C-alpha cells in the first residue's frame, strides 16, 4: 500500500539555480574538474500534490562509493516506495591527470526503482550531467501522497528534486599542480620562503606548500599550475642564481567553490 508521509514541521529548502558548470579554476590551475565536497550534504524536501521527494547528493569517487551511498539512504527511509538515483563517477584506475580533467571518461548509472521507465533515474542523471559534476551521486526518495502525477509530472518532480539537492550541496574544484623543490642554506630559507609566499599571493599560480628543515639546508616545496612556466626565473632572481627548482612530481588539489 502507498505510504503517506506527514507534512514536515519546517518548510523545505527553496530550490535554486545549480551553480555554473565551469567556474574559473582557483589559482589559474588547469586542467580542473568539479565535484562535491567530502562529507554529508543537506537533504531537500520537494512536495508535489502531497507526495514528498526527499533528495540528497553526495561525493562518490567510484562506483562502490555511489552504491554504498544509495544503500545508506534506502536504509534511512525503509518505508518509502521509491529510492531513485543516478551517479557519474570516474573510470576505475584513472590517472591523477585524468581525475583533474572535466572531459575524462566516466561511468554513468541511473535507476527508476519501480517508477515508470524513464521518469525518475534518467531525469536525475540529466540534471547531474548538466551540473558538470563528476564523482557525484544523487538519491531521490519518494513518499507517495495518494495522487498519481503522470509521466510528465514525475519527470518534472524528480528533475526539480535533483536540482534542489545539487544546489544545496557544497562543491570543490579538483586541479593538478606541479611540485618543485628548492634547496637553500637554512640561514636563507626563512626569508626566501616569505618572498615566495608574497610572489605567489597575487593570483595563486605559485604556492608554498611547506618547508623541510635540515641541519644545514632547508627544502622549500612549491607548487604551480600544470603547464605554467617553471619558477626557475623567479628563484634565480630571489637567490642571485644560487638555487634552482627541481621537479618533484604533481598532486591533486581540492579548492572550495
N, C-alpha and C positions, 0 to 999 in steps of 0.2 A: 504494500500500500504506500501511496505517497506520504512523505514525511513533511509536516508543516514545521516551519521554524518561527518562533515568536519574533515580533518586531524588536530590533535591538534597542537598548536603552539610550544609546547615543547615536546621532546621525552618522551615516557612512561618510568617509572622507570624499570630498568632491573630486571628480575626475579632472585631470588637467592634461595639457598637451605633453606628449612624450618629448623629452629633450632632443635636440638636434642629433642626428645620427653621426655627424662628423664634425664635432667641435675642434678647434685648433689644439694640437697636442701641446702639453706643458713643456716648456723649456726648449721648444723647437725640435723635440725628439721625433725621429721618423725612422722606420715606419711605426705605426701605433694601431691598436685596436681598442674597442670599447667592451667593457664587461661590467658586471655588478660588483659592488664592494663585498668583501667576505662578511659572513655573519647573517643573522636573520633579518629579513626586511619586513616592512609593515604589511599587515593584511588589510585589504579594502573590502567593502561590502556594497554591492550594487543591488538595489531592489527593483524588480520589474514585475508588475502585476502579482505581487505578494511572493514571487519566487526571489530567493536571495542567492546571489552569486558572490561567494567569498573567494577572493583572488590573492595570490601571493607569488612573488618572484624570488628567485634565489640564484646565487652564483653556483655554477656547476662546471668544473673544469674538465670533466669527462662523462661518458655515458653512465657509468656506475653511480657517480655523484648525483646525476639528474634523476635516475630511477630511485635512488635512496630518498631523495627529497620528496618525490611523488608519493612513495610509500609512507613517509612520515606524515604528510598532510592527510592521506587517507586514514591513517590510524587516529588522527586527531578528530576526525568527523566520521565515525563509523556508521552513523545513522543517515548520512546523506546518500542520495541516489546516484549521483554522478560526480566523479573527480576527473575532469577533462584537463588535458595537459599538452604541452609542447616544449621542446627544448632544441637548442642549437649549441653544439659543443665541438671543440677541436678534434681533428682526427687523432687516433692513438699514435704515439711516437712522434708527434710534431716537434720540429726543431725549435729552439728558442727564437730564432728569427721569424719563423712562420707563426709562432704564438703571438708575435707583436704585429703581424700583418693583418689588415682588415680584409684582405682578399684570399686568405689561406683556406684550403678545403675544410669543410665542416660536416658533421653528422647532424641531420635534421630528423626529428621524430615527432609525431603527434598522435593523440588518442581521443576518440569521441566518448569512450567509456559508457556506452549504452545510449547515448543521444543519437538521433538520426545521422546517418553518414554525412560527413562534410559540414555539419552545423556547429561543431564545437572545437575539436582539435585543430582543424585546418585554419579556421579564423584566428585562433590563438597564435598559431605558427606564423601566419601572415603579419600579425602585429609585431611579433618578435623580429621577423625579417626586416620590417620597416624601421625598427628601432636601431638597427645597425649593431646590435649586441651579439657577441659570440661568447660561449661559456655561460649560458643563462638558461633557466627553466622557469616556466610559469604553470601553476596549477589553479584551475577554477573549480571550486566545489559548489554544486547547486543543491539548494534545498527547495523542493518543489512547492509552489504556493497554491496549487489547485487549478490553475488556469493554463491551458496549452498556449504556447507562444507562437507556434508555427515555425516553419523552416527559416523564414526571413527574420522573425523575432529572435530565434535562438542565435543565429549568426550575429545579429547586432548586439545581443546581450553578452555573448562570450567575447566578442571583439572589444566592447567597451570595458568589460571587467578586466581583460588582459591589459588594456591601455591604462586603466587606473592603477593596476598593480605596478606596472613598469614606471609610471610617472611618480609613484611614491617611493620607488627604490633608489638607493644611493648607488652612484656609478663611479668607476675609475677608468682611466686610460692606461693601457699597458704599452710601454715603449722599450725598445732595446737601446742600450747605451754602451759605448766603447769605454773600456777601462785603461788607465795609464798609470804607471808607477814612476815617481820621480825621487831619486836617491840624492840626499844632500847631507852635509855635516849637521849634527844635532844643533850646533850653535846658530845655524842659519835657518833651521826648519820652521821655527815659530813665526818668524817674520815672513818667510816665503808663503807659508800656509795662509796667513792673513791677507797677503797681497793677492793670492789666487782666489780666495773667497770674495774679495772685493771685485776682482776682474770678472768673476762669473755671476755676481749677484744681479747684474743688469737684466739679462734675458734667460738665465738658467742654462745656456748652451754648454757651459762648463761648470762643473760642481766638484767640490772637495768632498770625497766620501769618507776620509779618515786618514790618520797618520799613525804609523807604527814606529815606536822609538827603540833604538838600539843603544849600545854603549857609546858608539862614536858617530853612527849615521842614523838618519831617520828616513822612512819611505812614505811619501805622501801619495795617496791613491786618489786619482782624478777620474771623472767620467765626462764624456762629451757625447753629443748626438751622433748616432751612427751615420757615417757618410760625411760628417763635418771634417774640416781640416784638422790635422794633428796640432796639439797645443805646443809643438816644438818651438815655434817662433816666439810665443809668449814666454815660455820657460827660459829661452835663451836671453830674452830682454831683461827678465827679472833676476837672472843669475849671472849676467855678464858672460854667458856662454859656457858656464862651468857645469851645467846639468842639462840632461836631455830626458824627455819622457820615453819610457819603454812600454810597448803594447802589453796589456795584461788580460786580454780576453774581453768578454762582454757580459752584461747581465740585464735582466728584465726589471723595469721599474714601474710600480703602480702609483699613479697620481690621482688624488680625488678630483672630481669634477663638480 
